Amino acid sequence: MAGFLSVLKRIYLSIYNWTIFFGWAQVLYFAVITLRESGYQAVYDAVEKPLQLAQTAAVMEIIHGLVGLVRSPVSATLPQIGSRLYLTWGILYSFPEIRTHFLVSSLVISWSITEIIRYSFFGMRETIGFAPSWLLWLR
């Protein structure tokens, strides 16, 4: 039974990590395309929904820690996720007038690159049991 639960855990974490990876890849793609075609003022509008979804889905990482699915301490995960949710919902969602600032496009692109690296690292680890050394270095 323990082996079956271990396999289910790996499958679930693989699906979770790759799903969030693709969400962040979508955010990066839309951000870069919009930046090139329309400028930094239009980036947030182009990525708003996938950005909100990807950031909010990270709440699951707190739950993963609470139920013991991952070894990450909740005391470290909670402030990290909480601060990103505060920026996403407390600032960007609540104050539309700042969405066109050039630093918002920088924030979105930085978050995307960081999260693409992170989720692909964990996705590889769960899917094939290890991550390539170059991906570990990037992480």
Steps between C-alpha positions, in 0.01 A plus 500: 500500500784742583651447154168578334463821703856599409422456130177701536691776678760517221233503231308776675811713562614447139165616365492793743852619417466464122158669502637801688809497276279530190297775667816702562626427148174646371547810717854546368395445140215754519720749687784488248272510195301789642814686604635476145174585325331749731747613763527457874173683569298211354686208661291464814171498311636225274607276791250587774291182508779242454715693749226502762432131443868398519567706813183387674568134419815529709275488809506126440867502602399607848250214512763259364726595790221479758397147400858378457502453124823699479779569746483878466430663836173690509675774700715577194235437234225711656677838490630436148158411361327760715719783373440403138126479556511839668674649195266322257169564672569769759696733273461417129134400519399774743683791337443491123683829448840339570459216249646706216822587682812359332603321822186285484612348170842442654339333802287273281793393283726443802236294678439298184863412441555411865190284520561326167840392631364398839198304381690326221765398757239346730307358204811322372582372847154356549461369145839337438654501848766765440559835337786575261800675656448811285146533633623457857755773431230733363281433800 
